[in-house]
Amino acid sequence: MNKLFSSIALAAAVCLPLAAGAQDMDWKSVTRYDKAEAKKQLTDRFTNYVTFDTQSSDQTDKVPSTPGQTKLAKALAKELKKNGAENVKVDKNGIVTAEIPANSDSNAPVIAFLAHMDTALEASGKEVKPQVHKNYQGGDIIINAAQQLIINPANSPHLSRARGHDIITASGGTLLGADDKTGIAIIMTMAQYLYDHPEMSHGTIKIAFTPDEEIGTGIEKFDVASFGADYAYTLDGGDLGELTNETFNAKSFRAVFEGMRAVHPGEAMNSAFSDNVLMASDFHTLLPRHRRPETTAGRRGFILVDTISTEGDKTEVTGIIRAFSEEEMQELVNEVTRAFNTVKTMNYKGKNFELTFHEQYKNMKAAIPEKMISLAQLAMKNEDITPVLTAARGGTDGSSLSFMGLPTPDIFAGQYNIHSPREYADADVMEASLRTILRLISLWNMQNAAPSDAQ
């Protein structure tokens, strides 16, 4: 059975309707795909994008939170236009949107690909100097000898499967920016490929590059309705074959303890003295240690205190709760409430106790149609990639978008050791991601955009 026939047969097996008259032809059979050239374009783009300082900041309410993101947004918009994209815009929040018009009459759904421009807060994104370590053959990769920054299979296990690959790192003291400039490079190279190969049939494709994903504020400004996509995928994942269709449910909490510290400590006994700092400390201590992040893995959620701040007689504790199921989320909410109530009971002289919870995002799984996952898995299999369904121990822009009306799982993009000076990108995995989304575009072009598809 040839690859084309097996592709169509598998599509039928998962009940994916073909559009009338759709071109049921393997994309490689009508295009010339040069893997080496694709990898070169990905590497050149990526090593350029990481030189833009786009580290986000949680010290402002502005979106984008830093000017470097606007600078990169304008450069990306210019590049999109050069590669034939239409309706290219950079809005007041630094969100880049564009469209690649359909060249097929297949009535396929409108598919979107997204990546974020900002980098994380854990290390600097300024003056990044990328290094390309070609044809990795195992052992150590020295990022910076003076800083003793080295990656190898011992501290970066994915390298054990990267022999022969081109590995890209920074040069020490900064993030690389693989999260998520690998995704931007893949999407931009996809746009150029479709522009250079008009013989490849496809439906309408939307593109978006968003700011401030790392601090969770950029996607709130995204206008799903005007964007006009039926389905979307973020390119913001890690290892070869990873397909993220699930994230944590997320809540934040705020606990306030108010006491009376305006009493001389030498006369505190038998007075109105009550120690709000001690209350907050006891609250933190009473939270279960076996539910902290460093004691949990896999599908087990956690509670984490982020800040404890005191001003006069008032101390405020903020934190987060993460869980994959609603049942576990309620268990962890109950643990926080139990600790808070215990402190409240122990401190009868305290006043104005307050505990509030805020929902941040929900597990995207409930909002992702099975068709999206089946097609992405099929695209990988057709490229001899083994798909690996993953549940992200965190959130993505896709978590928010999925509940804003645009279902958005995540596809691997070749980024590793993220949020760390040991961050690296694997150019060969990036190239595999590019092939995956080109194949996915071809498969979506065979789908009929019936109203029920968008449910």
JOQUILIN-V316222 format. One record per pair of residues at least 6 apart in sequence whose ideal C-beta (glycine too) atoms are under 8 Angstrom apart, sorted by the first residue. I is the first residue (numbers start at 1). GAP is how many residues later the second one is. If there is no record, write none. Layout:
i->I gap->GAP
i->I gap->GAP
This chain:
i->1 gap->8
i->3 gap->23
i->3 gap->379
i->4 gap->20
i->4 gap->21
i->4 gap->22
i->4 gap->25
i->6 gap->376
i->7 gap->19
i->7 gap->371
i->7 gap->375
i->7 gap->436
i->8 gap->10
i->8 gap->16
i->8 gap->438
i->10 gap->368
i->10 gap->371
i->11 gap->7
i->11 gap->364
i->11 gap->367
i->11 gap->432
i->11 gap->435
i->12 gap->6
i->14 gap->356
i->14 gap->357
i->14 gap->360
i->14 gap->364
i->16 gap->355
i->16 gap->358
i->16 gap->359
i->16 gap->430
i->16 gap->431
i->17 gap->430
i->17 gap->431
i->17 gap->433
i->18 gap->6
i->18 gap->428
i->18 gap->429
i->18 gap->430
i->19 gap->87
i->19 gap->88
i->19 gap->89
i->19 gap->426
i->19 gap->427
i->19 gap->428
i->19 gap->429
i->19 gap->430
i->20 gap->87
i->20 gap->428
i->21 gap->84
i->21 gap->85
i->22 gap->82
i->22 gap->84
i->22 gap->86
i->22 gap->179
i->22 gap->423
i->22 gap->424
i->22 gap->425
i->22 gap->426
i->23 gap->81
i->23 gap->83
i->23 gap->178
i->23 gap->422
i->23 gap->423
i->24 gap->422
i->25 gap->176
i->26 gap->356
i->26 gap->416
i->27 gap->173
i->27 gap->411
i->27 gap->412
i->27 gap->414
i->27 gap->415
i->30 gap->169
i->30 gap->170
i->30 gap->171
i->31 gap->162
i->31 gap->166
i->31 gap->168
i->31 gap->169
i->32 gap->165
i->33 gap->402
i->33 gap->405
i->35 gap->396
i->38 gap->151
i->38 gap->155
i->38 gap->393
i->38 gap->396
i->38 gap->397
i->39 gap->127
i->39 gap->388
i->39 gap->389
i->39 gap->391
i->39 gap->392
i->41 gap->148
i->41 gap->151
i->42 gap->143
i->42 gap->144
i->42 gap->147
i->42 gap->385
i->42 gap->388
i->42 gap->389
i->42 gap->392
i->43 gap->89
i->43 gap->123
i->43 gap->125
i->43 gap->384
i->45 gap->139
i->45 gap->140
i->45 gap->143
i->45 gap->144
i->46 gap->84
i->46 gap->122
i->46 gap->132
i->46 gap->135
i->46 gap->136
i->46 gap->138
i->46 gap->139
i->46 gap->379
i->46 gap->381
i->46 gap->384
i->47 gap->83
i->47 gap->85
i->47 gap->121
i->49 gap->23
i->49 gap->128
i->49 gap->132
i->49 gap->135
i->49 gap->136
i->50 gap->78
i->50 gap->80
i->50 gap->120
i->50 gap->126
i->50 gap->127
i->50 gap->128
i->50 gap->131
i->51 gap->77
i->51 gap->78
i->51 gap->79
i->52 gap->16
i->52 gap->19
i->52 gap->20
i->52 gap->23
i->53 gap->13
i->53 gap->15
i->53 gap->72
i->53 gap->73
i->53 gap->74
i->53 gap->75
i->54 gap->12
i->54 gap->14
i->54 gap->15
i->54 gap->18
i->54 gap->63
i->54 gap->64
i->54 gap->65
i->54 gap->71
i->54 gap->123
i->54 gap->157
i->55 gap->11
i->55 gap->13
i->55 gap->63
i->55 gap->64
i->55 gap->65
i->55 gap->66
i->55 gap->69
i->55 gap->70
i->55 gap->71
i->55 gap->120
i->56 gap->8
i->56 gap->9
i->56 gap->10
i->56 gap->13
i->56 gap->62
i->56 gap->63
i->56 gap->64
i->56 gap->65
i->56 gap->155
i->56 gap->156
i->56 gap->157
i->56 gap->158
i->56 gap->159
i->57 gap->8
i->57 gap->9
i->57 gap->64
i->57 gap->158
i->58 gap->7
i->58 gap->63
i->58 gap->157
i->59 gap->6
i->63 gap->30
i->63 gap->31
i->63 gap->148
i->63 gap->149
i->63 gap->154
i->63 gap->155
i->63 gap->157
i->63 gap->158
i->64 gap->6
i->64 gap->9
i->64 gap->29
i->64 gap->30
i->64 gap->53
i->64 gap->54
i->64 gap->147
i->64 gap->148
i->64 gap->154
i->65 gap->53
i->65 gap->146
i->65 gap->147
i->65 gap->150
i->65 gap->152
i->66 gap->52
i->68 gap->57
i->69 gap->25
i->69 gap->48
i->69 gap->49
i->69 gap->142
i->69 gap->143
i->70 gap->20
i->70 gap->24
i->72 gap->45
i->73 gap->17
i->73 gap->21
i->73 gap->22
i->73 gap->23
i->73 gap->44
i->73 gap->136
i->73 gap->138
i->74 gap->16
i->76 gap->20
i->76 gap->41
i->76 gap->108
i->76 gap->112
i->76 gap->133
i->77 gap->11
i->77 gap->12
i->77 gap->13
i->77 gap->19
i->77 gap->21
i->79 gap->109
i->80 gap->8
i->80 gap->16
i->80 gap->18
i->80 gap->108
i->80 gap->111
i->80 gap->127
i->81 gap->7
i->83 gap->105
i->83 gap->108
i->83 gap->109
i->83 gap->112
i->84 gap->16
i->84 gap->107
i->84 gap->110
i->84 gap->111
i->85 gap->13
i->85 gap->14
i->85 gap->15
i->85 gap->106
i->85 gap->122
i->86 gap->12
i->86 gap->13
i->86 gap->14
i->86 gap->15
i->87 gap->10
i->87 gap->11
i->87 gap->12
i->88 gap->8
i->88 gap->9
i->88 gap->10
i->89 gap->7
i->89 gap->8
i->89 gap->9
i->90 gap->6
i->91 gap->6
i->91 gap->130
i->93 gap->118
i->93 gap->125
i->93 gap->128
i->94 gap->23
i->94 gap->117
i->94 gap->124
i->95 gap->113
i->95 gap->114
i->95 gap->115
i->95 gap->116
i->95 gap->123
i->95 gap->126
i->95 gap->127
i->96 gap->21
i->96 gap->111
i->96 gap->112
i->96 gap->113
i->96 gap->114
i->97 gap->109
i->97 gap->110
i->97 gap->111
i->97 gap->130
i->98 gap->93
i->98 gap->108
i->98 gap->109
i->98 gap->110
i->99 gap->105
i->99 gap->106
i->99 gap->107
i->99 gap->108
i->100 gap->91
i->100 gap->94
i->100 gap->95
i->100 gap->102
i->100 gap->104
i->100 gap->105
i->100 gap->106
i->100 gap->107
i->101 gap->103
i->102 gap->6
i->102 gap->100
i->102 gap->101
i->102 gap->102
i->102 gap->103
i->103 gap->95
i->103 gap->98
i->103 gap->99
i->104 gap->97
i->104 gap->98
i->104 gap->99
i->104 gap->341
i->106 gap->95
i->106 gap->97
i->106 gap->339
i->106 gap->340
i->106 gap->341
i->106 gap->342
i->107 gap->96
i->107 gap->341
i->107 gap->342
i->108 gap->94
i->108 gap->95
i->108 gap->96
i->108 gap->336
i->108 gap->337
i->108 gap->338
i->108 gap->339
i->108 gap->340
i->108 gap->341
i->109 gap->94
i->109 gap->121
i->109 gap->122
i->109 gap->335
i->109 gap->338
i->109 gap->340
i->109 gap->344
i->109 gap->345
i->110 gap->93
i->110 gap->94
i->110 gap->95
i->110 gap->96
i->110 gap->118
i->110 gap->119
i->110 gap->120
i->110 gap->121
i->110 gap->339
i->111 gap->92
i->111 gap->93
i->111 gap->94
i->111 gap->95
i->111 gap->118
i->111 gap->119
i->111 gap->120
i->111 gap->121
i->111 gap->122
i->111 gap->329
i->111 gap->330
i->111 gap->333
i->112 gap->93
i->112 gap->94
i->112 gap->95
i->112 gap->96
i->112 gap->115
i->112 gap->117
i->112 gap->119
i->112 gap->120
i->112 gap->121
i->112 gap->294
i->112 gap->296
i->113 gap->74
i->113 gap->77
i->113 gap->92
i->113 gap->93
i->113 gap->94
i->113 gap->95
i->113 gap->119
i->113 gap->120
i->113 gap->121
i->113 gap->122
i->113 gap->324
i->114 gap->69
i->114 gap->73
i->114 gap->93
i->114 gap->94
i->114 gap->95
i->114 gap->96
i->114 gap->118
i->114 gap->119
i->114 gap->120
i->114 gap->121
i->114 gap->283
i->114 gap->284
i->114 gap->287
i->114 gap->294
i->115 gap->65
i->115 gap->66
i->115 gap->68
i->115 gap->69
i->115 gap->71
i->115 gap->72
i->115 gap->94
i->115 gap->95
i->115 gap->119
i->115 gap->120
i->115 gap->121
i->115 gap->298
i->116 gap->64
i->116 gap->67
i->116 gap->93
i->116 gap->94
i->116 gap->95
i->116 gap->96
i->116 gap->97
i->116 gap->98
i->116 gap->102
i->116 gap->118
i->116 gap->120
i->116 gap->281
i->117 gap->63
i->117 gap->64
i->117 gap->67
i->117 gap->92
i->117 gap->93
i->117 gap->94
i->118 gap->93
i->118 gap->94
i->118 gap->95
i->118 gap->96
i->118 gap->97
i->118 gap->100
i->119 gap->6
i->119 gap->56
i->119 gap->58
i->119 gap->60
i->119 gap->62
i->119 gap->95
i->120 gap->55
i->120 gap->59
i->120 gap->94
i->120 gap->298
i->120 gap->299
i->121 gap->93
i->121 gap->94
i->122 gap->53
i->122 gap->297
i->122 gap->298
i->123 gap->50
i->123 gap->51
i->123 gap->52
i->123 gap->296
i->123 gap->297
i->123 gap->298
i->124 gap->49
i->124 gap->50
i->124 gap->51
i->125 gap->49
i->125 gap->50
i->125 gap->52
i->126 gap->48
i->127 gap->47
i->128 gap->42
i->128 gap->43
i->128 gap->46
i->128 gap->47
i->128 gap->48
i->128 gap->49
i->129 gap->41
i->129 gap->42
i->129 gap->45
i->130 gap->38
i->130 gap->39
i->130 gap->40
i->130 gap->41
i->130 gap->46
i->131 gap->12
i->131 gap->37
i->131 gap->38
i->131 gap->39
i->131 gap->40
i->132 gap->34
i->132 gap->35
i->132 gap->36
i->132 gap->295
i->133 gap->8
i->133 gap->33
i->133 gap->34
i->133 gap->35
i->133 gap->36
i->134 gap->32
i->135 gap->29
i->135 gap->30
i->135 gap->31
i->136 gap->23
i->136 gap->26
i->136 gap->27
i->136 gap->28
i->136 gap->29
i->136 gap->30
i->136 gap->31
i->137 gap->26
i->137 gap->27
i->138 gap->15
i->138 gap->21
i->138 gap->22
i->138 gap->25
i->139 gap->13
i->140 gap->10
i->140 gap->11
i->140 gap->12
i->141 gap->9
i->141 gap->10
i->141 gap->11
i->141 gap->18
i->141 gap->26
i->141 gap->28
i->141 gap->283
i->142 gap->7
i->142 gap->8
i->143 gap->6
i->143 gap->7
i->143 gap->8
i->143 gap->26
i->143 gap->27
i->143 gap->28
i->143 gap->29
i->143 gap->278
i->143 gap->279
i->144 gap->27
i->144 gap->28
i->144 gap->29
i->146 gap->26
i->147 gap->25
i->147 gap->26
i->147 gap->274
i->149 gap->23
i->149 gap->272
i->149 gap->273
i->151 gap->8
i->151 gap->18
i->151 gap->266
i->151 gap->271
i->151 gap->273
i->152 gap->7
i->153 gap->6
i->153 gap->7
i->155 gap->267
i->156 gap->260
i->156 gap->261
i->156 gap->266
i->156 gap->268
i->158 gap->80
i->158 gap->81
i->158 gap->258
i->158 gap->268
i->159 gap->8
i->161 gap->79
i->162 gap->264
i->162 gap->266
i->162 gap->267
i->164 gap->264
i->165 gap->261
i->165 gap->262
i->165 gap->263
i->165 gap->264
i->166 gap->260
i->166 gap->261
i->166 gap->262
i->167 gap->257
i->167 gap->258
i->167 gap->259
i->167 gap->260
i->168 gap->8
i->168 gap->10
i->168 gap->256
i->168 gap->257
i->168 gap->258
i->168 gap->259
i->169 gap->7
i->169 gap->253
i->169 gap->254
i->169 gap->255
i->170 gap->6
i->170 gap->7
i->170 gap->251
i->170 gap->253
i->172 gap->249
i->173 gap->248
i->174 gap->247
i->175 gap->244
i->175 gap->245
i->175 gap->246
i->175 gap->248
i->176 gap->247
i->176 gap->248
i->176 gap->249
i->177 gap->246
i->178 gap->235
i->178 gap->236
i->178 gap->237
i->178 gap->238
i->178 gap->240
i->178 gap->245
i->178 gap->246
i->178 gap->247
i->179 gap->57
i->179 gap->236
i->179 gap->239
i->179 gap->240
i->179 gap->244
i->180 gap->33
i->180 gap->54
i->180 gap->55
i->180 gap->56
i->180 gap->233
i->180 gap->235
i->182 gap->53
i->182 gap->231
i->182 gap->232
i->182 gap->233
i->182 gap->243
i->182 gap->248
i->182 gap->251
i->183 gap->51
i->183 gap->52
i->183 gap->53
i->183 gap->230
i->183 gap->232
i->184 gap->25
i->184 gap->51
i->185 gap->245
i->186 gap->49
i->186 gap->227
i->186 gap->244
i->186 gap->247
i->186 gap->248
i->186 gap->251
i->187 gap->20
i->187 gap->22
i->187 gap->48
i->187 gap->250
i->189 gap->245
i->190 gap->244
i->190 gap->247
i->190 gap->248
i->190 gap->251
i->191 gap->16
i->193 gap->7
i->193 gap->241
i->193 gap->245
i->194 gap->6
i->194 gap->8
i->194 gap->11
i->194 gap->247
i->200 gap->238
i->200 gap->241
i->200 gap->242
i->201 gap->241
i->201 gap->244
i->202 gap->239
i->202 gap->240
i->202 gap->242
i->202 gap->243
i->203 gap->238
i->203 gap->241
i->203 gap->242
i->203 gap->246
i->205 gap->236
i->206 gap->21
i->206 gap->22
i->206 gap->23
i->206 gap->26
i->208 gap->14
i->208 gap->19
i->210 gap->8
i->210 gap->9
i->210 gap->12
i->210 gap->187
i->211 gap->7
i->212 gap->6
i->212 gap->7
i->213 gap->6
i->213 gap->23
i->213 gap->183
i->213 gap->184
i->216 gap->144
i->216 gap->179
i->216 gap->184
i->218 gap->179
i->219 gap->178
i->219 gap->181
i->219 gap->182
i->220 gap->180
i->222 gap->175
i->222 gap->179
i->222 gap->182
i->224 gap->177
i->224 gap->180
i->224 gap->181
i->224 gap->182
i->225 gap->180
i->227 gap->179
i->229 gap->177
i->230 gap->219
i->230 gap->223
i->230 gap->224
i->231 gap->138
i->231 gap->141
i->231 gap->175
i->231 gap->176
i->231 gap->177
i->231 gap->213
i->231 gap->223
i->232 gap->166
i->232 gap->169
i->232 gap->174
i->232 gap->175
i->232 gap->176
i->233 gap->139
i->233 gap->143
i->233 gap->165
i->233 gap->175
i->233 gap->176
i->233 gap->177
i->233 gap->178
i->233 gap->204
i->233 gap->207
i->234 gap->162
i->234 gap->163
i->234 gap->164
i->234 gap->174
i->234 gap->175
i->234 gap->176
i->234 gap->177
i->235 gap->175
i->235 gap->176
i->235 gap->178
i->235 gap->198
i->235 gap->202
i->236 gap->160
i->236 gap->161
i->236 gap->162
i->236 gap->174
i->236 gap->177
i->236 gap->179
i->237 gap->6
i->237 gap->7
i->237 gap->153
i->237 gap->173
i->237 gap->174
i->237 gap->175
i->237 gap->176
i->237 gap->178
i->238 gap->174
i->238 gap->175
i->238 gap->176
i->238 gap->177
i->238 gap->178
i->238 gap->180
i->239 gap->149
i->239 gap->173
i->239 gap->175
i->239 gap->177
i->239 gap->190
i->240 gap->145
i->240 gap->172
i->240 gap->174
i->240 gap->189
i->240 gap->192
i->241 gap->139
i->241 gap->144
i->241 gap->145
i->241 gap->146
i->241 gap->147
i->241 gap->171
i->242 gap->146
i->242 gap->148
i->242 gap->168
i->242 gap->169
i->242 gap->170
i->243 gap->130
i->243 gap->133
i->243 gap->134
i->243 gap->137
i->243 gap->144
i->243 gap->145
i->243 gap->146
i->243 gap->147
i->243 gap->166
i->243 gap->167
i->243 gap->168
i->243 gap->169
i->244 gap->145
i->244 gap->146
i->244 gap->147
i->244 gap->148
i->244 gap->152
i->244 gap->154
i->244 gap->165
i->244 gap->166
i->244 gap->167
i->245 gap->119
i->245 gap->120
i->245 gap->123
i->245 gap->127
i->245 gap->128
i->245 gap->144
i->245 gap->145
i->245 gap->146
i->245 gap->164
i->246 gap->78
i->246 gap->117
i->246 gap->118
i->246 gap->119
i->246 gap->143
i->246 gap->144
i->246 gap->145
i->246 gap->146
i->247 gap->114
i->247 gap->116
i->247 gap->117
i->247 gap->118
i->247 gap->144
i->247 gap->145
i->247 gap->147
i->247 gap->148
i->247 gap->149
i->247 gap->151
i->247 gap->152
i->248 gap->53
i->248 gap->74
i->248 gap->75
i->248 gap->76
i->248 gap->113
i->248 gap->115
i->248 gap->144
i->248 gap->145
i->248 gap->146
i->248 gap->147
i->249 gap->73
i->249 gap->74
i->249 gap->75
i->249 gap->76
i->249 gap->77
i->249 gap->80
i->249 gap->112
i->249 gap->113
i->249 gap->114
i->250 gap->70
i->250 gap->71
i->250 gap->72
i->250 gap->109
i->250 gap->110
i->250 gap->111
i->250 gap->112
i->250 gap->145
i->250 gap->149
i->251 gap->69
i->251 gap->70
i->251 gap->78
i->251 gap->82
i->251 gap->106
i->251 gap->107
i->251 gap->108
i->251 gap->109
i->252 gap->66
i->252 gap->67
i->252 gap->68
i->252 gap->69
i->252 gap->105
i->252 gap->106
i->252 gap->108
i->253 gap->65
i->253 gap->66
i->253 gap->67
i->253 gap->68
i->253 gap->80
i->253 gap->83
i->253 gap->102
i->253 gap->103
i->253 gap->104
i->253 gap->105
i->254 gap->62
i->254 gap->63
i->254 gap->64
i->254 gap->100
i->254 gap->101
i->254 gap->102
i->254 gap->104
i->255 gap->25
i->255 gap->28
i->255 gap->61
i->255 gap->62
i->255 gap->63
i->255 gap->81
i->255 gap->85
i->255 gap->99
i->255 gap->100
i->256 gap->58
i->256 gap->59
i->256 gap->60
i->256 gap->61
i->256 gap->96
i->256 gap->97
i->256 gap->98
i->256 gap->99
i->257 gap->19
i->257 gap->22
i->257 gap->23
i->257 gap->26
i->257 gap->57
i->257 gap->58
i->257 gap->59
i->257 gap->60
i->257 gap->86
i->257 gap->90
i->257 gap->93
i->257 gap->96
i->258 gap->18
i->258 gap->55
i->258 gap->56
i->258 gap->57
i->258 gap->92
i->258 gap->93
i->258 gap->94
i->258 gap->95
i->259 gap->14
i->259 gap->15
i->259 gap->16
i->259 gap->17
i->259 gap->18
i->259 gap->20
i->259 gap->54
i->259 gap->56
i->259 gap->88
i->259 gap->90
i->259 gap->91
i->259 gap->92
i->260 gap->12
i->260 gap->13
i->260 gap->14
i->260 gap->53
i->260 gap->89
i->261 gap->12
i->261 gap->13
i->261 gap->14
i->261 gap->15
i->261 gap->16
i->261 gap->51
i->261 gap->52
i->262 gap->50
i->262 gap->51
i->263 gap->8
i->263 gap->9
i->263 gap->10
i->265 gap->8
i->272 gap->77
i->273 gap->76
i->274 gap->73
i->274 gap->75
i->274 gap->76
i->276 gap->34
i->276 gap->37
i->276 gap->38
i->276 gap->39
i->276 gap->74
i->277 gap->33
i->277 gap->38
i->279 gap->36
i->279 gap->64
i->279 gap->68
i->279 gap->71
i->280 gap->28
i->280 gap->30
i->280 gap->35
i->280 gap->36
i->280 gap->37
i->281 gap->27
i->282 gap->60
i->282 gap->61
i->282 gap->64
i->283 gap->34
i->283 gap->56
i->283 gap->57
i->283 gap->60
i->284 gap->21
i->284 gap->24
i->284 gap->33
i->286 gap->52
i->286 gap->53
i->286 gap->56
i->286 gap->57
i->287 gap->16
i->287 gap->18
i->287 gap->48
i->287 gap->49
i->287 gap->52
i->288 gap->15
i->288 gap->47
i->289 gap->6
i->291 gap->10
i->291 gap->11
i->291 gap->12
i->291 gap->41
i->291 gap->44
i->292 gap->10
i->292 gap->11
i->292 gap->12
i->293 gap->9
i->293 gap->11
i->295 gap->7
i->296 gap->6
i->297 gap->96
i->299 gap->25
i->299 gap->92
i->300 gap->28
i->301 gap->20
i->301 gap->21
i->301 gap->22
i->301 gap->23
i->301 gap->27
i->301 gap->28
i->301 gap->31
i->302 gap->19
i->302 gap->20
i->302 gap->30
i->303 gap->16
i->303 gap->17
i->303 gap->18
i->303 gap->29
i->303 gap->32
i->303 gap->33
i->304 gap->15
i->304 gap->16
i->304 gap->18
i->305 gap->12
i->305 gap->13
i->305 gap->14
i->306 gap->12
i->306 gap->13
i->306 gap->14
i->307 gap->9
i->307 gap->10
i->307 gap->11
i->307 gap->12
i->308 gap->7
i->308 gap->8
i->308 gap->9
i->309 gap->6
i->309 gap->7
i->310 gap->6
i->314 gap->38
i->319 gap->17
i->320 gap->40
i->321 gap->8
i->321 gap->11
i->321 gap->12
i->321 gap->15
i->321 gap->36
i->322 gap->71
i->322 gap->72
i->323 gap->6
i->323 gap->8
i->323 gap->9
i->324 gap->39
i->324 gap->67
i->325 gap->38
i->333 gap->24
i->336 gap->19
i->336 gap->21
i->337 gap->18
i->340 gap->13
i->340 gap->15
i->344 gap->6
i->344 gap->9
i->360 gap->35
i->361 gap->34
i->361 gap->38
i->361 gap->39
i->361 gap->42
i->362 gap->37
i->362 gap->41
i->363 gap->36
i->364 gap->32
i->364 gap->34
i->364 gap->35
i->364 gap->38
i->364 gap->39
i->364 gap->43
i->364 gap->44
i->364 gap->45
i->367 gap->35
i->367 gap->36
i->367 gap->40
i->368 gap->34
i->368 gap->39
i->368 gap->40
i->368 gap->41
i->369 gap->38
i->369 gap->84
i->369 gap->86
i->371 gap->76
i->371 gap->82
i->372 gap->35
i->372 gap->37
i->373 gap->16
i->373 gap->36
i->375 gap->65
i->375 gap->68
i->375 gap->69
i->375 gap->72
i->376 gap->11
i->376 gap->33
i->376 gap->35
i->376 gap->60
i->376 gap->64
i->377 gap->10
i->378 gap->65
i->379 gap->57
i->379 gap->58
i->379 gap->60
i->379 gap->61
i->379 gap->64
i->380 gap->6
i->380 gap->7
i->380 gap->56
i->380 gap->59
i->381 gap->6
i->382 gap->57
i->383 gap->49
i->383 gap->52
i->383 gap->53
i->383 gap->56
i->385 gap->47
i->385 gap->51
i->392 gap->18
i->396 gap->12
i->396 gap->14
i->397 gap->11
i->398 gap->10
i->398 gap->11
i->398 gap->12
i->401 gap->6
i->401 gap->7
i->402 gap->6
i->411 gap->22
i->411 gap->25
i->411 gap->26
i->412 gap->17
i->412 gap->20
i->412 gap->21
i->412 gap->24
i->413 gap->16
i->413 gap->17
i->413 gap->20
i->414 gap->11
i->414 gap->12
i->414 gap->13
i->414 gap->14
i->414 gap->15
i->414 gap->16
i->414 gap->18
i->414 gap->19
i->415 gap->8
i->415 gap->9
i->415 gap->10
i->416 gap->7
i->416 gap->8
i->416 gap->9
i->416 gap->10
i->417 gap->6
i->417 gap->7
i->447 gap->6
